[in-house]
Amino acid sequence: MDTIEQGRRVKVQREPRRLLNGRPALIAVDHGMTELECSVLDVAPGGVKIVTAAEIDVGDRLMIALVPTHPRRQQCEVVWRRGNTFGIKFVS
């Protein structure tokens, strides 16, 4: 990604990403009442891009388990959404 600074382009360093090509994960919505499967498209230290099997309303906050069989859940906030694809950032 480039930004323009006084007529010249300045390269903006992005977070390192790992493409996971549909690795399964779980999201929990409705304050953890509903768990849904999703696929992780890529992950960075600050967030993750996921896709669900169908268009659903996930709200603005959710929990994600990047390893479905592991009990650890990460609190997240939806940054953008396009149909059934979501960009979410990790929050503490």
Phi and psi restraints in degrees (range 20) as a CNS / XPLOR table:
assign (resid 1 and name C) (resid 2 and name N)
       (resid 2 and name CA) (resid 2 and name C) 1.0 -112.6 20.0 2
assign (resid 2 and name N) (resid 2 and name CA)
       (resid 2 and name C) (resid 3 and name N) 1.0 151.1 20.0 2
assign (resid 2 and name C) (resid 3 and name N)
       (resid 3 and name CA) (resid 3 and name C) 1.0 -124.1 20.0 2
assign (resid 3 and name N) (resid 3 and name CA)
       (resid 3 and name C) (resid 4 and name N) 1.0 155.6 20.0 2
assign (resid 3 and name C) (resid 4 and name N)
       (resid 4 and name CA) (resid 4 and name C) 1.0 -103.0 20.0 2
assign (resid 4 and name N) (resid 4 and name CA)
       (resid 4 and name C) (resid 5 and name N) 1.0 124.6 20.0 2
assign (resid 4 and name C) (resid 5 and name N)
       (resid 5 and name CA) (resid 5 and name C) 1.0 -125.2 20.0 2
assign (resid 5 and name N) (resid 5 and name CA)
       (resid 5 and name C) (resid 6 and name N) 1.0 108.8 20.0 2
assign (resid 5 and name C) (resid 6 and name N)
       (resid 6 and name CA) (resid 6 and name C) 1.0 50.4 20.0 2
assign (resid 6 and name N) (resid 6 and name CA)
       (resid 6 and name C) (resid 7 and name N) 1.0 51.4 20.0 2
assign (resid 6 and name C) (resid 7 and name N)
       (resid 7 and name CA) (resid 7 and name C) 1.0 83.5 20.0 2
assign (resid 7 and name N) (resid 7 and name CA)
       (resid 7 and name C) (resid 8 and name N) 1.0 -3.1 20.0 2
assign (resid 7 and name C) (resid 8 and name N)
       (resid 8 and name CA) (resid 8 and name C) 1.0 -127.9 20.0 2
assign (resid 8 and name N) (resid 8 and name CA)
       (resid 8 and name C) (resid 9 and name N) 1.0 153.1 20.0 2
assign (resid 8 and name C) (resid 9 and name N)
       (resid 9 and name CA) (resid 9 and name C) 1.0 -85.0 20.0 2
assign (resid 9 and name N) (resid 9 and name CA)
       (resid 9 and name C) (resid 10 and name N) 1.0 138.5 20.0 2
assign (resid 9 and name C) (resid 10 and name N)
       (resid 10 and name CA) (resid 10 and name C) 1.0 -120.2 20.0 2
assign (resid 10 and name N) (resid 10 and name CA)
       (resid 10 and name C) (resid 11 and name N) 1.0 126.8 20.0 2
assign (resid 10 and name C) (resid 11 and name N)
       (resid 11 and name CA) (resid 11 and name C) 1.0 -73.1 20.0 2
assign (resid 11 and name N) (resid 11 and name CA)
       (resid 11 and name C) (resid 12 and name N) 1.0 128.4 20.0 2
assign (resid 11 and name C) (resid 12 and name N)
       (resid 12 and name CA) (resid 12 and name C) 1.0 -100.4 20.0 2
assign (resid 12 and name N) (resid 12 and name CA)
       (resid 12 and name C) (resid 13 and name N) 1.0 124.3 20.0 2
assign (resid 12 and name C) (resid 13 and name N)
       (resid 13 and name CA) (resid 13 and name C) 1.0 -73.9 20.0 2
assign (resid 13 and name N) (resid 13 and name CA)
       (resid 13 and name C) (resid 14 and name N) 1.0 125.5 20.0 2
assign (resid 13 and name C) (resid 14 and name N)
       (resid 14 and name CA) (resid 14 and name C) 1.0 -96.7 20.0 2
assign (resid 14 and name N) (resid 14 and name CA)
       (resid 14 and name C) (resid 15 and name N) 1.0 161.8 20.0 2
assign (resid 14 and name C) (resid 15 and name N)
       (resid 15 and name CA) (resid 15 and name C) 1.0 -65.1 20.0 2
assign (resid 15 and name N) (resid 15 and name CA)
       (resid 15 and name C) (resid 16 and name N) 1.0 146.9 20.0 2
assign (resid 15 and name C) (resid 16 and name N)
       (resid 16 and name CA) (resid 16 and name C) 1.0 -64.7 20.0 2
assign (resid 16 and name N) (resid 16 and name CA)
       (resid 16 and name C) (resid 17 and name N) 1.0 141.0 20.0 2
assign (resid 16 and name C) (resid 17 and name N)
       (resid 17 and name CA) (resid 17 and name C) 1.0 -122.8 20.0 2
assign (resid 17 and name N) (resid 17 and name CA)
       (resid 17 and name C) (resid 18 and name N) 1.0 152.6 20.0 2
assign (resid 17 and name C) (resid 18 and name N)
       (resid 18 and name CA) (resid 18 and name C) 1.0 -121.3 20.0 2
assign (resid 18 and name N) (resid 18 and name CA)
       (resid 18 and name C) (resid 19 and name N) 1.0 123.6 20.0 2
assign (resid 18 and name C) (resid 19 and name N)
       (resid 19 and name CA) (resid 19 and name C) 1.0 -80.1 20.0 2
assign (resid 19 and name N) (resid 19 and name CA)
       (resid 19 and name C) (resid 20 and name N) 1.0 127.9 20.0 2
assign (resid 19 and name C) (resid 20 and name N)
       (resid 20 and name CA) (resid 20 and name C) 1.0 -111.0 20.0 2
assign (resid 20 and name N) (resid 20 and name CA)
       (resid 20 and name C) (resid 21 and name N) 1.0 -4.0 20.0 2
assign (resid 20 and name C) (resid 21 and name N)
       (resid 21 and name CA) (resid 21 and name C) 1.0 47.4 20.0 2
assign (resid 21 and name N) (resid 21 and name CA)
       (resid 21 and name C) (resid 22 and name N) 1.0 52.8 20.0 2
assign (resid 21 and name C) (resid 22 and name N)
       (resid 22 and name CA) (resid 22 and name C) 1.0 85.3 20.0 2
assign (resid 22 and name N) (resid 22 and name CA)
       (resid 22 and name C) (resid 23 and name N) 1.0 19.6 20.0 2
assign (resid 22 and name C) (resid 23 and name N)
       (resid 23 and name CA) (resid 23 and name C) 1.0 -58.9 20.0 2
assign (resid 23 and name N) (resid 23 and name CA)
       (resid 23 and name C) (resid 24 and name N) 1.0 133.2 20.0 2
assign (resid 23 and name C) (resid 24 and name N)
       (resid 24 and name CA) (resid 24 and name C) 1.0 -69.5 20.0 2
assign (resid 24 and name N) (resid 24 and name CA)
       (resid 24 and name C) (resid 25 and name N) 1.0 146.7 20.0 2
assign (resid 24 and name C) (resid 25 and name N)
       (resid 25 and name CA) (resid 25 and name C) 1.0 -150.1 20.0 2
assign (resid 25 and name N) (resid 25 and name CA)
       (resid 25 and name C) (resid 26 and name N) 1.0 172.2 20.0 2
assign (resid 25 and name C) (resid 26 and name N)
       (resid 26 and name CA) (resid 26 and name C) 1.0 -121.9 20.0 2
assign (resid 26 and name N) (resid 26 and name CA)
       (resid 26 and name C) (resid 27 and name N) 1.0 139.2 20.0 2
assign (resid 26 and name C) (resid 27 and name N)
       (resid 27 and name CA) (resid 27 and name C) 1.0 -116.6 20.0 2
assign (resid 27 and name N) (resid 27 and name CA)
       (resid 27 and name C) (resid 28 and name N) 1.0 146.6 20.0 2
assign (resid 27 and name C) (resid 28 and name N)
       (resid 28 and name CA) (resid 28 and name C) 1.0 -117.2 20.0 2
assign (resid 28 and name N) (resid 28 and name CA)
       (resid 28 and name C) (resid 29 and name N) 1.0 123.7 20.0 2
assign (resid 28 and name C) (resid 29 and name N)
       (resid 29 and name CA) (resid 29 and name C) 1.0 -119.3 20.0 2
assign (resid 29 and name N) (resid 29 and name CA)
       (resid 29 and name C) (resid 30 and name N) 1.0 177.4 20.0 2
assign (resid 29 and name C) (resid 30 and name N)
       (resid 30 and name CA) (resid 30 and name C) 1.0 56.0 20.0 2
assign (resid 30 and name N) (resid 30 and name CA)
       (resid 30 and name C) (resid 31 and name N) 1.0 49.1 20.0 2
assign (resid 30 and name C) (resid 31 and name N)
       (resid 31 and name CA) (resid 31 and name C) 1.0 56.6 20.0 2
assign (resid 31 and name N) (resid 31 and name CA)
       (resid 31 and name C) (resid 32 and name N) 1.0 36.9 20.0 2
assign (resid 31 and name C) (resid 32 and name N)
       (resid 32 and name CA) (resid 32 and name C) 1.0 85.2 20.0 2
assign (resid 32 and name N) (resid 32 and name CA)
       (resid 32 and name C) (resid 33 and name N) 1.0 2.0 20.0 2
assign (resid 32 and name C) (resid 33 and name N)
       (resid 33 and name CA) (resid 33 and name C) 1.0 -74.5 20.0 2
assign (resid 33 and name N) (resid 33 and name CA)
       (resid 33 and name C) (resid 34 and name N) 1.0 -29.1 20.0 2
assign (resid 33 and name C) (resid 34 and name N)
       (resid 34 and name CA) (resid 34 and name C) 1.0 -124.0 20.0 2
assign (resid 34 and name N) (resid 34 and name CA)
       (resid 34 and name C) (resid 35 and name N) 1.0 126.7 20.0 2
assign (resid 34 and name C) (resid 35 and name N)
       (resid 35 and name CA) (resid 35 and name C) 1.0 -109.6 20.0 2
assign (resid 35 and name N) (resid 35 and name CA)
       (resid 35 and name C) (resid 36 and name N) 1.0 135.8 20.0 2
assign (resid 35 and name C) (resid 36 and name N)
       (resid 36 and name CA) (resid 36 and name C) 1.0 -131.8 20.0 2
assign (resid 36 and name N) (resid 36 and name CA)
       (resid 36 and name C) (resid 37 and name N) 1.0 145.1 20.0 2
assign (resid 36 and name C) (resid 37 and name N)
       (resid 37 and name CA) (resid 37 and name C) 1.0 -78.4 20.0 2
assign (resid 37 and name N) (resid 37 and name CA)
       (resid 37 and name C) (resid 38 and name N) 1.0 146.5 20.0 2
assign (resid 37 and name C) (resid 38 and name N)
       (resid 38 and name CA) (resid 38 and name C) 1.0 -145.2 20.0 2
assign (resid 38 and name N) (resid 38 and name CA)
       (resid 38 and name C) (resid 39 and name N) 1.0 173.7 20.0 2
assign (resid 38 and name C) (resid 39 and name N)
       (resid 39 and name CA) (resid 39 and name C) 1.0 -120.6 20.0 2
assign (resid 39 and name N) (resid 39 and name CA)
       (resid 39 and name C) (resid 40 and name N) 1.0 135.4 20.0 2
assign (resid 39 and name C) (resid 40 and name N)
       (resid 40 and name CA) (resid 40 and name C) 1.0 -89.7 20.0 2
assign (resid 40 and name N) (resid 40 and name CA)
       (resid 40 and name C) (resid 41 and name N) 1.0 123.1 20.0 2
assign (resid 40 and name C) (resid 41 and name N)
       (resid 41 and name CA) (resid 41 and name C) 1.0 -90.3 20.0 2
assign (resid 41 and name N) (resid 41 and name CA)
       (resid 41 and name C) (resid 42 and name N) 1.0 -43.3 20.0 2
assign (resid 41 and name C) (resid 42 and name N)
       (resid 42 and name CA) (resid 42 and name C) 1.0 -155.7 20.0 2
assign (resid 42 and name N) (resid 42 and name CA)
       (resid 42 and name C) (resid 43 and name N) 1.0 158.8 20.0 2
assign (resid 42 and name C) (resid 43 and name N)
       (resid 43 and name CA) (resid 43 and name C) 1.0 -137.4 20.0 2
assign (resid 43 and name N) (resid 43 and name CA)
       (resid 43 and name C) (resid 44 and name N) 1.0 142.0 20.0 2
assign (resid 43 and name C) (resid 44 and name N)
       (resid 44 and name CA) (resid 44 and name C) 1.0 -131.2 20.0 2
assign (resid 44 and name N) (resid 44 and name CA)
       (resid 44 and name C) (resid 45 and name N) 1.0 167.7 20.0 2
assign (resid 44 and name C) (resid 45 and name N)
       (resid 45 and name CA) (resid 45 and name C) 1.0 -56.5 20.0 2
assign (resid 45 and name N) (resid 45 and name CA)
       (resid 45 and name C) (resid 46 and name N) 1.0 -29.4 20.0 2
assign (resid 45 and name C) (resid 46 and name N)
       (resid 46 and name CA) (resid 46 and name C) 1.0 -96.2 20.0 2
assign (resid 46 and name N) (resid 46 and name CA)
       (resid 46 and name C) (resid 47 and name N) 1.0 -9.4 20.0 2
assign (resid 46 and name C) (resid 47 and name N)
       (resid 47 and name CA) (resid 47 and name C) 1.0 178.5 20.0 2
assign (resid 47 and name N) (resid 47 and name CA)
       (resid 47 and name C) (resid 48 and name N) 1.0 -169.0 20.0 2
assign (resid 47 and name C) (resid 48 and name N)
       (resid 48 and name CA) (resid 48 and name C) 1.0 -150.1 20.0 2
assign (resid 48 and name N) (resid 48 and name CA)
       (resid 48 and name C) (resid 49 and name N) 1.0 151.8 20.0 2
assign (resid 48 and name C) (resid 49 and name N)
       (resid 49 and name CA) (resid 49 and name C) 1.0 -111.3 20.0 2
assign (resid 49 and name N) (resid 49 and name CA)
       (resid 49 and name C) (resid 50 and name N) 1.0 123.8 20.0 2
assign (resid 49 and name C) (resid 50 and name N)
       (resid 50 and name CA) (resid 50 and name C) 1.0 -125.3 20.0 2
assign (resid 50 and name N) (resid 50 and name CA)
       (resid 50 and name C) (resid 51 and name N) 1.0 162.7 20.0 2
assign (resid 50 and name C) (resid 51 and name N)
       (resid 51 and name CA) (resid 51 and name C) 1.0 -135.3 20.0 2
assign (resid 51 and name N) (resid 51 and name CA)
       (resid 51 and name C) (resid 52 and name N) 1.0 139.3 20.0 2
assign (resid 51 and name C) (resid 52 and name N)
       (resid 52 and name CA) (resid 52 and name C) 1.0 -104.7 20.0 2
assign (resid 52 and name N) (resid 52 and name CA)
       (resid 52 and name C) (resid 53 and name N) 1.0 163.1 20.0 2
assign (resid 52 and name C) (resid 53 and name N)
       (resid 53 and name CA) (resid 53 and name C) 1.0 -68.2 20.0 2
assign (resid 53 and name N) (resid 53 and name CA)
       (resid 53 and name C) (resid 54 and name N) 1.0 -28.2 20.0 2
assign (resid 53 and name C) (resid 54 and name N)
       (resid 54 and name CA) (resid 54 and name C) 1.0 -140.5 20.0 2
assign (resid 54 and name N) (resid 54 and name CA)
       (resid 54 and name C) (resid 55 and name N) 1.0 160.7 20.0 2
assign (resid 54 and name C) (resid 55 and name N)
       (resid 55 and name CA) (resid 55 and name C) 1.0 -70.9 20.0 2
assign (resid 55 and name N) (resid 55 and name CA)
       (resid 55 and name C) (resid 56 and name N) 1.0 121.2 20.0 2
assign (resid 55 and name C) (resid 56 and name N)
       (resid 56 and name CA) (resid 56 and name C) 1.0 -133.5 20.0 2
assign (resid 56 and name N) (resid 56 and name CA)
       (resid 56 and name C) (resid 57 and name N) 1.0 158.5 20.0 2
assign (resid 56 and name C) (resid 57 and name N)
       (resid 57 and name CA) (resid 57 and name C) 1.0 -92.3 20.0 2
assign (resid 57 and name N) (resid 57 and name CA)
       (resid 57 and name C) (resid 58 and name N) 1.0 106.0 20.0 2
assign (resid 57 and name C) (resid 58 and name N)
       (resid 58 and name CA) (resid 58 and name C) 1.0 -93.6 20.0 2
assign (resid 58 and name N) (resid 58 and name CA)
       (resid 58 and name C) (resid 59 and name N) 1.0 -3.1 20.0 2
assign (resid 58 and name C) (resid 59 and name N)
       (resid 59 and name CA) (resid 59 and name C) 1.0 75.3 20.0 2
assign (resid 59 and name N) (resid 59 and name CA)
       (resid 59 and name C) (resid 60 and name N) 1.0 -165.2 20.0 2
assign (resid 59 and name C) (resid 60 and name N)
       (resid 60 and name CA) (resid 60 and name C) 1.0 -96.5 20.0 2
assign (resid 60 and name N) (resid 60 and name CA)
       (resid 60 and name C) (resid 61 and name N) 1.0 -19.8 20.0 2
assign (resid 60 and name C) (resid 61 and name N)
       (resid 61 and name CA) (resid 61 and name C) 1.0 -129.4 20.0 2
assign (resid 61 and name N) (resid 61 and name CA)
       (resid 61 and name C) (resid 62 and name N) 1.0 146.4 20.0 2
assign (resid 61 and name C) (resid 62 and name N)
       (resid 62 and name CA) (resid 62 and name C) 1.0 -156.7 20.0 2
assign (resid 62 and name N) (resid 62 and name CA)
       (resid 62 and name C) (resid 63 and name N) 1.0 172.6 20.0 2
assign (resid 62 and name C) (resid 63 and name N)
       (resid 63 and name CA) (resid 63 and name C) 1.0 -114.9 20.0 2
assign (resid 63 and name N) (resid 63 and name CA)
       (resid 63 and name C) (resid 64 and name N) 1.0 146.5 20.0 2
assign (resid 63 and name C) (resid 64 and name N)
       (resid 64 and name CA) (resid 64 and name C) 1.0 -130.7 20.0 2
assign (resid 64 and name N) (resid 64 and name CA)
       (resid 64 and name C) (resid 65 and name N) 1.0 141.4 20.0 2
assign (resid 64 and name C) (resid 65 and name N)
       (resid 65 and name CA) (resid 65 and name C) 1.0 -113.6 20.0 2
assign (resid 65 and name N) (resid 65 and name CA)
       (resid 65 and name C) (resid 66 and name N) 1.0 106.0 20.0 2
assign (resid 65 and name C) (resid 66 and name N)
       (resid 66 and name CA) (resid 66 and name C) 1.0 -69.3 20.0 2
assign (resid 66 and name N) (resid 66 and name CA)
       (resid 66 and name C) (resid 67 and name N) 1.0 -22.7 20.0 2
assign (resid 66 and name C) (resid 67 and name N)
       (resid 67 and name CA) (resid 67 and name C) 1.0 -118.4 20.0 2
assign (resid 67 and name N) (resid 67 and name CA)
       (resid 67 and name C) (resid 68 and name N) 1.0 102.4 20.0 2
assign (resid 67 and name C) (resid 68 and name N)
       (resid 68 and name CA) (resid 68 and name C) 1.0 -55.2 20.0 2
assign (resid 68 and name N) (resid 68 and name CA)
       (resid 68 and name C) (resid 69 and name N) 1.0 -29.9 20.0 2
assign (resid 68 and name C) (resid 69 and name N)
       (resid 69 and name CA) (resid 69 and name C) 1.0 -85.7 20.0 2
assign (resid 69 and name N) (resid 69 and name CA)
       (resid 69 and name C) (resid 70 and name N) 1.0 -3.7 20.0 2
assign (resid 69 and name C) (resid 70 and name N)
       (resid 70 and name CA) (resid 70 and name C) 1.0 -99.4 20.0 2
assign (resid 70 and name N) (resid 70 and name CA)
       (resid 70 and name C) (resid 71 and name N) 1.0 138.2 20.0 2
assign (resid 70 and name C) (resid 71 and name N)
       (resid 71 and name CA) (resid 71 and name C) 1.0 -73.1 20.0 2
assign (resid 71 and name N) (resid 71 and name CA)
       (resid 71 and name C) (resid 72 and name N) 1.0 -11.7 20.0 2
assign (resid 71 and name C) (resid 72 and name N)
       (resid 72 and name CA) (resid 72 and name C) 1.0 -68.6 20.0 2
assign (resid 72 and name N) (resid 72 and name CA)
       (resid 72 and name C) (resid 73 and name N) 1.0 128.1 20.0 2
assign (resid 72 and name C) (resid 73 and name N)
       (resid 73 and name CA) (resid 73 and name C) 1.0 -120.0 20.0 2
assign (resid 73 and name N) (resid 73 and name CA)
       (resid 73 and name C) (resid 74 and name N) 1.0 137.9 20.0 2
assign (resid 73 and name C) (resid 74 and name N)
       (resid 74 and name CA) (resid 74 and name C) 1.0 -107.4 20.0 2
assign (resid 74 and name N) (resid 74 and name CA)
       (resid 74 and name C) (resid 75 and name N) 1.0 129.2 20.0 2
assign (resid 74 and name C) (resid 75 and name N)
       (resid 75 and name CA) (resid 75 and name C) 1.0 -70.4 20.0 2
assign (resid 75 and name N) (resid 75 and name CA)
       (resid 75 and name C) (resid 76 and name N) 1.0 135.0 20.0 2
assign (resid 75 and name C) (resid 76 and name N)
       (resid 76 and name CA) (resid 76 and name C) 1.0 -137.7 20.0 2
assign (resid 76 and name N) (resid 76 and name CA)
       (resid 76 and name C) (resid 77 and name N) 1.0 161.7 20.0 2
assign (resid 76 and name C) (resid 77 and name N)
       (resid 77 and name CA) (resid 77 and name C) 1.0 -129.7 20.0 2
assign (resid 77 and name N) (resid 77 and name CA)
       (resid 77 and name C) (resid 78 and name N) 1.0 134.4 20.0 2
assign (resid 77 and name C) (resid 78 and name N)
       (resid 78 and name CA) (resid 78 and name C) 1.0 -74.1 20.0 2
assign (resid 78 and name N) (resid 78 and name CA)
       (resid 78 and name C) (resid 79 and name N) 1.0 125.3 20.0 2
assign (resid 78 and name C) (resid 79 and name N)
       (resid 79 and name CA) (resid 79 and name C) 1.0 -96.8 20.0 2
assign (resid 79 and name N) (resid 79 and name CA)
       (resid 79 and name C) (resid 80 and name N) 1.0 -41.3 20.0 2
assign (resid 79 and name C) (resid 80 and name N)
       (resid 80 and name CA) (resid 80 and name C) 1.0 -150.0 20.0 2
assign (resid 80 and name N) (resid 80 and name CA)
       (resid 80 and name C) (resid 81 and name N) 1.0 160.0 20.0 2
assign (resid 80 and name C) (resid 81 and name N)
       (resid 81 and name CA) (resid 81 and name C) 1.0 -146.6 20.0 2
assign (resid 81 and name N) (resid 81 and name CA)
       (resid 81 and name C) (resid 82 and name N) 1.0 138.6 20.0 2
assign (resid 81 and name C) (resid 82 and name N)
       (resid 82 and name CA) (resid 82 and name C) 1.0 -137.0 20.0 2
assign (resid 82 and name N) (resid 82 and name CA)
       (resid 82 and name C) (resid 83 and name N) 1.0 98.5 20.0 2
assign (resid 82 and name C) (resid 83 and name N)
       (resid 83 and name CA) (resid 83 and name C) 1.0 64.1 20.0 2
assign (resid 83 and name N) (resid 83 and name CA)
       (resid 83 and name C) (resid 84 and name N) 1.0 -117.8 20.0 2
assign (resid 83 and name C) (resid 84 and name N)
       (resid 84 and name CA) (resid 84 and name C) 1.0 -103.8 20.0 2
assign (resid 84 and name N) (resid 84 and name CA)
       (resid 84 and name C) (resid 85 and name N) 1.0 19.6 20.0 2
assign (resid 84 and name C) (resid 85 and name N)
       (resid 85 and name CA) (resid 85 and name C) 1.0 -112.1 20.0 2
assign (resid 85 and name N) (resid 85 and name CA)
       (resid 85 and name C) (resid 86 and name N) 1.0 135.2 20.0 2
assign (resid 85 and name C) (resid 86 and name N)
       (resid 86 and name CA) (resid 86 and name C) 1.0 -131.2 20.0 2
assign (resid 86 and name N) (resid 86 and name CA)
       (resid 86 and name C) (resid 87 and name N) 1.0 141.9 20.0 2
assign (resid 86 and name C) (resid 87 and name N)
       (resid 87 and name CA) (resid 87 and name C) 1.0 -104.1 20.0 2
assign (resid 87 and name N) (resid 87 and name CA)
       (resid 87 and name C) (resid 88 and name N) 1.0 120.9 20.0 2
assign (resid 87 and name C) (resid 88 and name N)
       (resid 88 and name CA) (resid 88 and name C) 1.0 -125.8 20.0 2
assign (resid 88 and name N) (resid 88 and name CA)
       (resid 88 and name C) (resid 89 and name N) 1.0 147.1 20.0 2
assign (resid 88 and name C) (resid 89 and name N)
       (resid 89 and name CA) (resid 89 and name C) 1.0 -112.7 20.0 2
assign (resid 89 and name N) (resid 89 and name CA)
       (resid 89 and name C) (resid 90 and name N) 1.0 146.7 20.0 2
assign (resid 89 and name C) (resid 90 and name N)
       (resid 90 and name CA) (resid 90 and name C) 1.0 -76.4 20.0 2
assign (resid 90 and name N) (resid 90 and name CA)
       (resid 90 and name C) (resid 91 and name N) 1.0 137.7 20.0 2
assign (resid 90 and name C) (resid 91 and name N)
       (resid 91 and name CA) (resid 91 and name C) 1.0 -124.7 20.0 2
assign (resid 91 and name N) (resid 91 and name CA)
       (resid 91 and name C) (resid 92 and name N) 1.0 153.5 20.0 2
